[in-house]
């Protein structure tokens, strides 16, 4: 059988050839004149044709088996148990090889095996002038992981935009919901009321570059890896190191910045500047009769007042949600009445998410804790918050010639990330689509 060389091990090549032979034999049997052509038969033929084509294109046997499993699950209306890898075995090897070349200070564009990964949808990019290495899979997984640390990175929770360069962008702002459309009379050309006040805010991720702490490893930890999976284990470890540090640094800026070492004008800061404080806490004493005050607790009346301080049109938004730390939600969940019975304000939905007064309760560890004059809770339409991320601002640099590195066979990997954010509102504080709760002083 004439198959192209995919730079695979002899065992992998043998397994792939045997899989093609078995699939071809089954296909010949199903398409023979003595086989009844049922719907199941036609579905199986389609799966086999796809499997044979994938094997000939260089996909591993495991990938094709997973593709077949996915097809059966979709055909029966079942949820996928595993996702099908989207790159061929040859591309995976090129991607892994690029990590090894960069780690030893080389240029992946000068390596023949690495260049194979640049055919079609490039798996990585390299800047000769700056030495910026951009492993696409690494940062794709990082952007997915950032959503776990903060909902302000999640396109399903806020307005999220990833631009290519991260250059300054003027974003239009909205006013309020009080002005309404008016009817045009037959005799007048135009007597409408402007629904919004023209305005804009500027976001510029290129001004806010974040650097994760250095990850220093031995050169042998990646250079001596002979099998493909070993390199991806190396990448997984680097991701586990860089992801939480990028998330905590950038996420804090997007939430409560500017803070020390972080110049992003965050969501809470923007709301304070807008004067959007929907409620000053009175505390939980009205619930449990304790001595708790608005400076050290939140009561059910505070939560209801904050919710209703937001215009009903904004409360109906699919992105209307609460935002607080997990400790704040725990304090709310522990509220009791004067007889010691729990109020059960926090509910858990069938999707496994927390809900408060019927709206999603999102956890952001960067929000302030309950305390005097703090802002521990906010509620509103989070689609009015824009998180702007730069694709070109996501890259890895490798340093190998710094003091105490080369002489000990060590390399230093550093991940970089660029982001900015803005509140897309310029109207009155009372009509602001997101409102804060402030603890009493």
C-alpha positions as a LaTeX table, in Angstrom:
\begin{tabular}{lrrr}
\hline
Residue & $x$ (\AA) & $y$ (\AA) & $z$ (\AA) \\
\hline
Unk1 & 0.00 & 0.00 & 0.00 \\
Unk2 & 1.56 & 3.31 & $-1.11$ \\
Unk3 & 1.38 & 5.64 & 1.90 \\
Unk4 & 3.28 & 8.93 & 2.32 \\
Unk5 & 5.94 & 9.23 & 4.98 \\
Unk6 & 4.51 & 11.01 & 8.03 \\
Unk7 & 7.69 & 10.76 & 10.15 \\
Unk8 & 6.04 & 8.31 & 12.50 \\
Unk9 & 7.51 & 5.38 & 14.35 \\
Unk10 & 7.48 & 1.98 & 12.62 \\
Unk11 & 4.98 & 0.67 & 15.18 \\
Unk12 & 2.62 & 3.62 & 14.59 \\
Unk13 & 2.90 & 3.17 & 10.82 \\
Unk14 & 2.15 & $-0.55$ & 11.10 \\
Unk15 & $-0.89$ & 0.09 & 13.29 \\
Unk16 & $-2.21$ & 2.68 & 10.86 \\
Unk17 & $-1.80$ & 0.38 & 7.85 \\
Unk18 & $-3.57$ & $-2.47$ & 9.66 \\
Unk19 & $-6.42$ & $-0.12$ & 10.57 \\
Unk20 & $-6.80$ & 0.92 & 6.91 \\
Unk21 & $-6.87$ & $-2.73$ & 5.83 \\
Unk22 & $-9.52$ & $-3.65$ & 8.41 \\
Unk23 & $-11.68$ & $-0.63$ & 7.57 \\
Unk24 & $-11.36$ & $-1.28$ & 3.82 \\
Unk25 & $-12.34$ & $-4.93$ & 4.26 \\
Unk26 & $-15.42$ & $-3.99$ & 6.27 \\
Unk27 & $-16.33$ & $-1.31$ & 3.70 \\
Unk28 & $-16.05$ & $-3.82$ & 0.85 \\
Unk29 & $-18.31$ & $-6.23$ & 2.73 \\
Unk30 & $-20.97$ & $-3.57$ & 3.44 \\
Unk31 & $-21.04$ & $-2.28$ & $-0.13$ \\
Unk32 & $-21.20$ & $-5.75$ & $-1.69$ \\
Unk33 & $-24.21$ & $-6.93$ & $-3.69$ \\
Unk34 & $-25.38$ & $-9.38$ & $-0.99$ \\
Unk35 & $-25.61$ & $-6.80$ & 1.81 \\
Unk36 & $-29.00$ & $-5.26$ & 2.57 \\
Unk37 & $-28.75$ & $-1.46$ & 2.28 \\
Unk38 & $-30.39$ & $-0.19$ & 5.49 \\
Unk39 & $-29.99$ & 3.20 & 7.21 \\
Unk40 & $-27.57$ & 1.66 & 9.71 \\
Unk41 & $-25.54$ & 0.27 & 6.84 \\
Unk42 & $-25.36$ & 3.63 & 5.09 \\
Unk43 & $-24.31$ & 5.33 & 8.34 \\
Unk44 & $-21.59$ & 2.75 & 8.90 \\
Unk45 & $-20.30$ & 3.19 & 5.35 \\
Unk46 & $-20.05$ & 6.96 & 5.89 \\
Unk47 & $-18.09$ & 6.42 & 9.10 \\
Unk48 & $-15.70$ & 3.97 & 7.41 \\
Unk49 & $-15.08$ & 6.30 & 4.46 \\
Unk50 & $-14.26$ & 9.13 & 6.87 \\
Unk51 & $-12.01$ & 6.85 & 8.92 \\
Unk52 & $-10.06$ & 5.62 & 5.92 \\
Unk53 & $-9.59$ & 9.20 & 4.65 \\
Unk54 & $-8.36$ & 10.34 & 8.07 \\
Unk55 & $-5.90$ & 7.44 & 8.35 \\
Unk56 & $-4.53$ & 8.15 & 4.88 \\
Unk57 & $-4.16$ & 11.84 & 5.82 \\
Unk58 & $-1.90$ & 10.91 & 8.71 \\
Unk59 & $-4.20$ & 10.88 & 11.73 \\
Unk60 & $-3.31$ & 8.35 & 14.39 \\
Unk61 & $-5.43$ & 5.23 & 14.94 \\
Unk62 & $-6.48$ & 6.53 & 18.38 \\
Unk63 & $-7.74$ & 9.76 & 16.82 \\
Unk64 & $-9.77$ & 7.90 & 14.21 \\
Unk65 & $-11.28$ & 5.59 & 16.81 \\
Unk66 & $-12.30$ & 8.66 & 18.78 \\
Unk67 & $-13.78$ & 10.19 & 15.64 \\
Unk68 & $-15.85$ & 7.04 & 15.16 \\
Unk69 & $-17.01$ & 7.17 & 18.79 \\
Unk70 & $-18.01$ & 10.83 & 18.41 \\
Unk71 & $-20.04$ & 9.99 & 15.31 \\
Unk72 & $-21.95$ & 7.24 & 17.12 \\
Unk73 & $-22.63$ & 9.54 & 20.08 \\
Unk74 & $-23.91$ & 12.36 & 17.85 \\
Unk75 & $-26.07$ & 9.99 & 15.81 \\
Unk76 & $-27.75$ & 8.77 & 19.00 \\
Unk77 & $-28.18$ & 12.23 & 20.52 \\
Unk78 & $-25.58$ & 11.64 & 23.23 \\
Unk79 & $-23.14$ & 14.15 & 24.64 \\
Unk80 & $-19.53$ & 13.72 & 23.53 \\
Unk81 & $-17.44$ & 11.96 & 26.14 \\
Unk82 & $-14.20$ & 13.17 & 24.54 \\
Unk83 & $-13.29$ & 15.79 & 21.95 \\
Unk84 & $-11.65$ & 14.84 & 18.70 \\
Unk85 & $-8.16$ & 16.31 & 18.24 \\
Unk86 & $-8.12$ & 18.73 & 15.33 \\
Unk87 & $-4.55$ & 18.29 & 14.10 \\
Unk88 & $-2.88$ & 15.37 & 12.39 \\
Unk89 & $-0.03$ & 13.35 & 13.79 \\
Unk90 & 2.41 & 15.17 & 11.54 \\
Unk91 & 1.26 & 18.58 & 12.78 \\
Unk92 & 1.45 & 17.43 & 16.40 \\
Unk93 & 5.05 & 16.39 & 15.87 \\
Unk94 & 5.86 & 19.73 & 14.23 \\
Unk95 & 4.29 & 21.59 & 17.15 \\
Unk96 & 6.21 & 19.54 & 19.72 \\
Unk97 & 9.44 & 19.95 & 17.74 \\
Unk98 & 8.96 & 23.75 & 17.76 \\
Unk99 & 8.97 & 23.75 & 21.58 \\
Unk100 & 12.24 & 21.81 & 21.60 \\
Unk101 & 13.91 & 24.12 & 19.04 \\
Unk102 & 12.85 & 27.28 & 20.87 \\
Unk103 & 13.94 & 25.87 & 24.24 \\
Unk104 & 17.51 & 25.50 & 23.03 \\
Unk105 & 17.48 & 29.04 & 21.58 \\
Unk106 & 16.92 & 28.08 & 17.94 \\
Unk107 & 14.65 & 29.45 & 15.22 \\
Unk108 & 11.76 & 27.04 & 14.51 \\
Unk109 & 11.33 & 28.53 & 11.02 \\
Unk110 & 14.72 & 27.10 & 10.07 \\
Unk111 & 13.77 & 23.56 & 11.11 \\
Unk112 & 12.20 & 21.42 & 8.39 \\
Unk113 & 9.97 & 19.45 & 10.74 \\
Unk114 & 8.72 & 22.63 & 12.43 \\
Unk115 & 7.81 & 24.20 & 9.09 \\
Unk116 & 5.40 & 21.33 & 8.49 \\
Unk117 & 3.21 & 22.82 & 11.21 \\
Unk118 & 2.94 & 26.09 & 9.30 \\
Unk119 & 1.05 & 24.52 & 6.40 \\
Unk120 & $-2.60$ & 25.63 & 6.39 \\
Unk121 & $-3.67$ & 26.68 & 9.87 \\
Unk122 & $-0.37$ & 27.49 & 11.59 \\
Unk123 & 0.07 & 25.80 & 14.96 \\
Unk124 & 2.63 & 28.35 & 16.09 \\
Unk125 & 4.27 & 31.59 & 15.02 \\
Unk126 & 7.72 & 33.04 & 15.56 \\
Unk127 & 9.00 & 36.62 & 15.44 \\
Unk128 & 12.62 & 36.73 & 14.32 \\
Unk129 & 13.15 & 40.29 & 15.55 \\
Unk130 & 11.77 & 39.96 & 19.08 \\
Unk131 & 12.14 & 36.23 & 19.69 \\
Unk132 & 8.44 & 35.93 & 20.53 \\
Unk133 & 7.20 & 32.34 & 20.27 \\
Unk134 & 3.43 & 31.91 & 20.03 \\
Unk135 & 2.28 & 28.29 & 20.51 \\
Unk136 & $-1.37$ & 28.59 & 19.42 \\
Unk137 & $-2.60$ & 25.54 & 21.35 \\
Unk138 & $-0.95$ & 26.77 & 24.56 \\
Unk139 & $-2.66$ & 30.18 & 24.50 \\
Unk140 & $-5.95$ & 28.74 & 23.27 \\
Unk141 & $-6.01$ & 26.54 & 26.38 \\
Unk142 & $-4.91$ & 29.49 & 28.52 \\
Unk143 & $-7.80$ & 31.67 & 27.31 \\
Unk144 & $-10.22$ & 28.85 & 28.09 \\
Unk145 & $-8.68$ & 28.39 & 31.53 \\
Unk146 & $-8.89$ & 32.10 & 32.33 \\
Unk147 & $-12.69$ & 31.82 & 32.29 \\
Unk148 & $-12.48$ & 29.49 & 35.27 \\
Unk149 & $-10.57$ & 32.05 & 37.33 \\
Unk150 & $-12.73$ & 35.07 & 36.48 \\
Unk151 & $-16.02$ & 35.51 & 34.57 \\
Unk152 & $-14.62$ & 38.77 & 33.18 \\
Unk153 & $-12.66$ & 36.61 & 30.68 \\
Unk154 & $-15.80$ & 34.73 & 29.57 \\
Unk155 & $-17.60$ & 35.84 & 26.39 \\
Unk156 & $-20.79$ & 34.24 & 27.73 \\
Unk157 & $-20.72$ & 36.54 & 30.79 \\
Unk158 & $-19.37$ & 39.86 & 29.48 \\
Unk159 & $-18.62$ & 41.53 & 26.15 \\
Unk160 & $-15.31$ & 39.95 & 25.12 \\
Unk161 & $-13.20$ & 40.90 & 22.13 \\
Unk162 & $-9.82$ & 39.61 & 21.03 \\
Unk163 & $-8.22$ & 41.92 & 18.49 \\
Unk164 & $-5.12$ & 41.04 & 16.51 \\
Unk165 & $-2.82$ & 43.92 & 17.44 \\
Unk166 & $-4.30$ & 45.29 & 20.66 \\
Unk167 & $-4.14$ & 48.84 & 19.32 \\
Unk168 & $-6.35$ & 51.58 & 20.77 \\
Unk169 & $-10.03$ & 51.13 & 19.97 \\
Unk170 & $-12.85$ & 53.62 & 20.52 \\
Unk171 & $-15.87$ & 51.73 & 21.85 \\
Unk172 & $-19.32$ & 53.37 & 21.69 \\
Unk173 & $-21.14$ & 53.82 & 24.99 \\
Unk174 & $-24.86$ & 53.75 & 25.75 \\
Unk175 & $-26.95$ & 56.08 & 27.85 \\
Unk176 & $-30.08$ & 54.83 & 29.64 \\
Unk177 & $-33.47$ & 53.25 & 29.11 \\
Unk178 & $-35.64$ & 56.26 & 29.97 \\
Unk179 & $-35.78$ & 57.81 & 26.47 \\
Unk180 & $-38.19$ & 55.96 & 24.21 \\
Unk181 & $-39.06$ & 55.93 & 20.51 \\
Unk182 & $-41.75$ & 58.36 & 19.41 \\
Unk183 & $-44.30$ & 58.18 & 16.63 \\
Unk184 & $-43.72$ & 60.09 & 13.43 \\
Unk185 & $-46.68$ & 62.15 & 12.27 \\
Unk186 & $-47.58$ & 62.33 & 8.60 \\
Unk187 & $-46.81$ & 66.04 & 8.32 \\
Unk188 & $-43.39$ & 66.07 & 10.00 \\
Unk189 & $-40.13$ & 64.80 & 8.64 \\
Unk190 & $-38.63$ & 63.76 & 11.93 \\
Unk191 & $-39.55$ & 64.33 & 15.57 \\
Unk192 & $-37.79$ & 61.41 & 17.22 \\
Unk193 & $-35.95$ & 61.57 & 20.53 \\
Unk194 & $-32.31$ & 60.53 & 20.62 \\
Unk195 & $-32.14$ & 57.23 & 22.49 \\
Unk196 & $-28.50$ & 57.50 & 23.42 \\
Unk197 & $-26.01$ & 60.21 & 24.13 \\
Unk198 & $-23.04$ & 59.92 & 21.75 \\
Unk199 & $-19.86$ & 58.96 & 23.52 \\
Unk200 & $-17.03$ & 56.46 & 23.60 \\
Unk201 & $-14.37$ & 54.92 & 25.76 \\
Unk202 & $-10.95$ & 53.84 & 24.59 \\
Unk203 & $-9.40$ & 50.46 & 25.28 \\
Unk204 & $-5.78$ & 49.71 & 24.43 \\
Unk205 & $-4.39$ & 46.33 & 25.52 \\
Unk206 & $-0.98$ & 47.22 & 24.08 \\
Unk207 & $-0.55$ & 49.65 & 27.02 \\
Unk208 & $-1.10$ & 46.91 & 29.63 \\
Unk209 & 1.43 & 44.11 & 29.23 \\
Unk210 & 1.57 & 41.44 & 31.94 \\
Unk211 & 4.49 & 39.14 & 32.56 \\
Unk212 & 4.12 & 35.88 & 34.44 \\
Unk213 & 6.95 & 34.91 & 36.82 \\
Unk214 & 9.84 & 33.02 & 35.30 \\
Unk215 & 9.64 & 29.26 & 35.05 \\
Unk216 & 13.18 & 27.85 & 35.16 \\
Unk217 & 13.69 & 24.25 & 34.07 \\
Unk218 & 16.57 & 22.11 & 32.91 \\
Unk219 & 17.16 & 21.98 & 29.17 \\
Unk220 & 17.15 & 18.18 & 29.36 \\
Unk221 & 13.56 & 18.18 & 30.62 \\
Unk222 & 12.38 & 18.96 & 27.11 \\
Unk223 & 15.33 & 18.11 & 24.85 \\
Unk224 & 15.62 & 14.49 & 26.05 \\
Unk225 & 11.94 & 13.76 & 25.48 \\
Unk226 & 11.75 & 11.29 & 22.61 \\
Unk227 & 8.06 & 10.53 & 22.52 \\
Unk228 & 5.41 & 13.01 & 21.40 \\
Unk229 & 3.32 & 12.94 & 24.56 \\
Unk230 & 6.32 & 13.90 & 26.69 \\
Unk231 & 6.54 & 17.34 & 25.07 \\
Unk232 & 2.86 & 17.94 & 25.66 \\
Unk233 & 3.32 & 16.99 & 29.32 \\
Unk234 & 6.04 & 19.67 & 29.44 \\
Unk235 & 3.62 & 22.21 & 27.93 \\
Unk236 & 0.90 & 21.16 & 30.41 \\
Unk237 & 3.24 & 21.82 & 33.34 \\
Unk238 & 4.17 & 25.25 & 31.98 \\
Unk239 & 0.48 & 26.06 & 31.47 \\
Unk240 & $-0.32$ & 25.00 & 35.05 \\
Unk241 & 2.43 & 27.36 & 36.22 \\
Unk242 & 1.62 & 30.40 & 34.04 \\
Unk243 & $-2.20$ & 30.27 & 33.89 \\
Unk244 & $-3.09$ & 31.05 & 37.53 \\
Unk245 & $-0.45$ & 33.79 & 37.69 \\
Unk246 & $-1.70$ & 35.50 & 34.52 \\
Unk247 & $-5.28$ & 35.07 & 35.71 \\
Unk248 & $-4.66$ & 36.61 & 39.14 \\
Unk249 & $-2.66$ & 39.53 & 37.73 \\
Unk250 & $-4.83$ & 40.46 & 34.76 \\
Unk251 & $-8.08$ & 39.46 & 36.51 \\
Unk252 & $-7.42$ & 41.77 & 39.45 \\
Unk253 & $-6.89$ & 44.68 & 37.08 \\
Unk254 & $-10.10$ & 43.96 & 35.16 \\
Unk255 & $-12.07$ & 43.72 & 38.41 \\
Unk256 & $-10.75$ & 46.30 & 40.88 \\
Unk257 & $-7.81$ & 48.00 & 39.11 \\
Unk258 & $-5.89$ & 50.18 & 39.14 \\
Unk259 & $-3.94$ & 48.59 & 41.98 \\
Unk260 & $-0.24$ & 48.34 & 42.74 \\
Unk261 & 1.58 & 47.30 & 39.57 \\
Unk262 & $-1.63$ & 47.26 & 37.55 \\
Unk263 & $-2.97$ & 50.27 & 35.63 \\
Unk264 & $-6.17$ & 48.82 & 34.12 \\
Unk265 & $-9.27$ & 50.80 & 35.08 \\
Unk266 & $-11.38$ & 47.90 & 36.35 \\
Unk267 & $-15.11$ & 47.27 & 36.58 \\
Unk268 & $-15.56$ & 48.19 & 40.25 \\
Unk269 & $-13.43$ & 51.33 & 39.87 \\
Unk270 & $-15.45$ & 52.39 & 36.81 \\
Unk271 & $-18.71$ & 51.91 & 38.70 \\
Unk272 & $-17.43$ & 53.94 & 41.66 \\
Unk273 & $-16.42$ & 56.76 & 39.31 \\
Unk274 & $-19.90$ & 56.56 & 37.76 \\
Unk275 & $-21.46$ & 56.83 & 41.24 \\
Unk276 & $-23.36$ & 53.58 & 40.65 \\
Unk277 & $-23.84$ & 52.50 & 44.28 \\
Unk278 & $-27.29$ & 50.98 & 44.36 \\
Unk279 & $-27.34$ & 50.19 & 48.07 \\
Unk280 & $-25.41$ & 50.91 & 51.24 \\
Unk281 & $-25.62$ & 47.79 & 53.39 \\
Unk282 & $-27.73$ & 47.89 & 56.56 \\
Unk283 & $-26.57$ & 44.46 & 57.70 \\
Unk284 & $-28.18$ & 41.18 & 58.69 \\
Unk285 & $-29.49$ & 42.24 & 62.10 \\
Unk286 & $-32.98$ & 42.62 & 60.65 \\
Unk287 & $-32.86$ & 38.94 & 59.70 \\
Unk288 & $-31.37$ & 37.24 & 62.75 \\
Unk289 & $-31.63$ & 39.91 & 65.44 \\
Unk290 & $-27.87$ & 39.83 & 66.02 \\
Unk291 & $-25.58$ & 42.76 & 66.61 \\
Unk292 & $-24.21$ & 42.58 & 63.03 \\
Unk293 & $-24.07$ & 45.91 & 61.22 \\
Unk294 & $-23.86$ & 47.13 & 57.66 \\
Unk295 & $-20.10$ & 47.40 & 58.10 \\
Unk296 & $-19.54$ & 43.67 & 58.68 \\
Unk297 & $-22.55$ & 41.88 & 57.13 \\
Unk298 & $-25.06$ & 41.84 & 54.29 \\
Unk299 & $-28.78$ & 41.27 & 54.92 \\
Unk300 & $-31.54$ & 39.97 & 52.69 \\
Unk301 & $-33.02$ & 43.48 & 52.43 \\
Unk302 & $-29.68$ & 44.73 & 51.10 \\
Unk303 & $-29.65$ & 42.07 & 48.39 \\
Unk304 & $-33.22$ & 42.79 & 47.31 \\
Unk305 & $-32.62$ & 46.55 & 47.27 \\
Unk306 & $-29.48$ & 46.11 & 45.15 \\
Unk307 & $-31.33$ & 43.90 & 42.69 \\
Unk308 & $-34.17$ & 46.39 & 42.25 \\
Unk309 & $-31.80$ & 49.33 & 41.91 \\
Unk310 & $-31.07$ & 47.99 & 38.40 \\
Unk311 & $-33.56$ & 48.88 & 35.69 \\
Unk312 & $-35.91$ & 45.93 & 34.87 \\
Unk313 & $-34.81$ & 46.02 & 31.22 \\
Unk314 & $-31.23$ & 45.37 & 32.30 \\
Unk315 & $-32.31$ & 42.66 & 34.75 \\
Unk316 & $-33.87$ & 40.78 & 31.83 \\
Unk317 & $-30.56$ & 40.62 & 29.97 \\
Unk318 & $-29.16$ & 37.08 & 29.47 \\
Unk319 & $-25.89$ & 38.41 & 30.93 \\
Unk320 & $-27.47$ & 39.88 & 34.07 \\
Unk321 & $-25.64$ & 38.35 & 37.04 \\
Unk322 & $-24.19$ & 38.85 & 40.51 \\
Unk323 & $-20.46$ & 39.12 & 41.11 \\
Unk324 & $-18.72$ & 38.48 & 44.44 \\
Unk325 & $-16.13$ & 36.27 & 46.12 \\
Unk326 & $-16.97$ & 32.76 & 47.25 \\
Unk327 & $-16.71$ & 33.91 & 50.89 \\
Unk328 & $-19.37$ & 36.58 & 50.30 \\
Unk329 & $-21.76$ & 34.02 & 48.84 \\
Unk330 & $-21.06$ & 31.77 & 51.81 \\
Unk331 & $-22.05$ & 34.60 & 54.16 \\
Unk332 & $-25.26$ & 35.12 & 52.20 \\
Unk333 & $-25.98$ & 31.39 & 52.20 \\
Unk334 & $-25.60$ & 31.28 & 55.99 \\
Unk335 & $-28.21$ & 33.99 & 56.66 \\
Unk336 & $-30.92$ & 32.85 & 59.09 \\
Unk337 & $-34.13$ & 34.27 & 60.50 \\
Unk338 & $-34.72$ & 34.98 & 64.21 \\
Unk339 & $-35.72$ & 31.36 & 64.81 \\
Unk340 & $-32.44$ & 30.09 & 63.38 \\
Unk341 & $-33.96$ & 28.80 & 60.13 \\
Unk342 & $-31.82$ & 29.30 & 56.98 \\
Unk343 & $-33.19$ & 31.80 & 54.46 \\
Unk344 & $-31.82$ & 29.73 & 51.56 \\
Unk345 & $-31.17$ & 32.75 & 49.35 \\
Unk346 & $-28.51$ & 30.80 & 47.40 \\
Unk347 & $-29.97$ & 28.11 & 45.15 \\
Unk348 & $-28.21$ & 25.58 & 42.97 \\
Unk349 & $-29.50$ & 25.04 & 39.44 \\
Unk350 & $-29.56$ & 21.82 & 37.45 \\
Unk351 & $-26.51$ & 23.17 & 35.57 \\
Unk352 & $-24.48$ & 23.05 & 38.78 \\
Unk353 & $-24.28$ & 26.86 & 39.05 \\
Unk354 & $-25.24$ & 29.14 & 41.93 \\
Unk355 & $-28.27$ & 31.41 & 41.63 \\
Unk356 & $-29.34$ & 34.36 & 43.78 \\
Unk357 & $-32.86$ & 35.75 & 43.28 \\
Unk358 & $-33.08$ & 33.77 & 40.05 \\
Unk359 & $-29.89$ & 35.21 & 38.52 \\
Unk360 & $-26.46$ & 33.62 & 38.10 \\
Unk361 & $-24.14$ & 34.17 & 41.06 \\
Unk362 & $-20.67$ & 34.42 & 39.50 \\
Unk363 & $-17.54$ & 34.02 & 41.60 \\
Unk364 & $-14.63$ & 36.40 & 41.11 \\
Unk365 & $-11.84$ & 36.04 & 43.71 \\
Unk366 & $-10.71$ & 39.60 & 42.98 \\
Unk367 & $-13.83$ & 41.24 & 44.43 \\
Unk368 & $-13.47$ & 42.85 & 47.86 \\
Unk369 & $-14.47$ & 40.98 & 51.02 \\
Unk370 & $-17.24$ & 42.14 & 53.35 \\
Unk371 & $-15.80$ & 44.95 & 55.47 \\
Unk372 & $-16.17$ & 48.64 & 56.36 \\
Unk373 & $-16.64$ & 50.82 & 53.25 \\
Unk374 & $-15.85$ & 47.87 & 50.94 \\
Unk375 & $-17.70$ & 46.92 & 47.76 \\
Unk376 & $-18.24$ & 43.14 & 48.18 \\
Unk377 & $-21.15$ & 42.62 & 45.77 \\
Unk378 & $-22.43$ & 43.93 & 42.45 \\
Unk379 & $-25.37$ & 43.11 & 40.22 \\
Unk380 & $-26.44$ & 44.06 & 36.73 \\
Unk381 & $-26.08$ & 43.53 & 33.02 \\
Unk382 & $-22.45$ & 42.53 & 32.59 \\
Unk383 & $-22.67$ & 42.86 & 28.79 \\
Unk384 & $-21.89$ & 46.55 & 29.49 \\
Unk385 & $-18.38$ & 45.53 & 30.53 \\
Unk386 & $-15.88$ & 45.06 & 27.68 \\
Unk387 & $-12.80$ & 42.87 & 28.10 \\
Unk388 & $-10.40$ & 43.61 & 25.24 \\
Unk389 & $-7.53$ & 41.14 & 24.72 \\
Unk390 & $-4.64$ & 41.33 & 22.26 \\
Unk391 & $-3.81$ & 38.20 & 20.26 \\
Unk392 & $-0.33$ & 39.49 & 19.40 \\
Unk393 & 0.23 & 40.26 & 23.07 \\
Unk394 & 0.15 & 36.56 & 23.96 \\
Unk395 & 3.58 & 35.04 & 23.53 \\
Unk396 & 6.37 & 33.10 & 25.23 \\
Unk397 & 10.01 & 34.11 & 25.49 \\
Unk398 & 12.84 & 31.74 & 26.30 \\
Unk399 & 16.04 & 32.97 & 27.94 \\
Unk400 & 19.07 & 30.69 & 28.10 \\
Unk401 & 22.10 & 32.98 & 28.33 \\
Unk402 & 21.27 & 34.92 & 31.48 \\
Unk403 & 23.60 & 34.50 & 34.50 \\
Unk404 & 23.31 & 31.13 & 36.28 \\
Unk405 & 21.36 & 29.60 & 33.38 \\
Unk406 & 23.70 & 28.47 & 30.60 \\
Unk407 & 26.43 & 27.23 & 32.93 \\
Unk408 & 23.93 & 25.00 & 34.72 \\
Unk409 & 22.04 & 23.82 & 31.65 \\
Unk410 & 18.87 & 25.75 & 32.54 \\
Unk411 & 16.37 & 27.73 & 30.47 \\
Unk412 & 13.91 & 30.39 & 31.62 \\
Unk413 & 10.41 & 30.50 & 30.10 \\
Unk414 & 8.20 & 33.56 & 30.53 \\
Unk415 & 4.59 & 33.96 & 29.34 \\
Unk416 & 3.24 & 37.41 & 28.38 \\
Unk417 & $-0.36$ & 38.62 & 28.10 \\
Unk418 & $-2.03$ & 41.94 & 27.18 \\
Unk419 & $-5.55$ & 43.04 & 28.08 \\
Unk420 & $-7.68$ & 46.07 & 28.90 \\
Unk421 & $-11.29$ & 46.75 & 29.84 \\
Unk422 & $-13.94$ & 49.47 & 29.95 \\
Unk423 & $-17.50$ & 50.16 & 31.12 \\
Unk424 & $-19.70$ & 50.82 & 28.07 \\
Unk425 & $-21.99$ & 53.34 & 29.77 \\
Unk426 & $-22.02$ & 57.13 & 30.03 \\
Unk427 & $-25.44$ & 58.02 & 31.50 \\
Unk428 & $-26.68$ & 58.84 & 34.97 \\
Unk429 & $-25.68$ & 56.81 & 38.03 \\
Unk430 & $-29.29$ & 55.87 & 38.79 \\
Unk431 & $-29.74$ & 54.32 & 35.33 \\
Unk432 & $-26.38$ & 52.51 & 35.29 \\
Unk433 & $-26.89$ & 48.89 & 34.14 \\
Unk434 & $-24.58$ & 47.57 & 36.88 \\
Unk435 & $-24.88$ & 48.65 & 40.52 \\
Unk436 & $-22.61$ & 48.16 & 43.54 \\
Unk437 & $-23.40$ & 47.31 & 47.13 \\
Unk438 & $-21.19$ & 49.16 & 49.61 \\
Unk439 & $-20.70$ & 48.19 & 53.22 \\
Unk440 & $-21.39$ & 50.94 & 55.73 \\
Unk441 & $-18.36$ & 52.69 & 57.16 \\
\hline
\end{tabular}
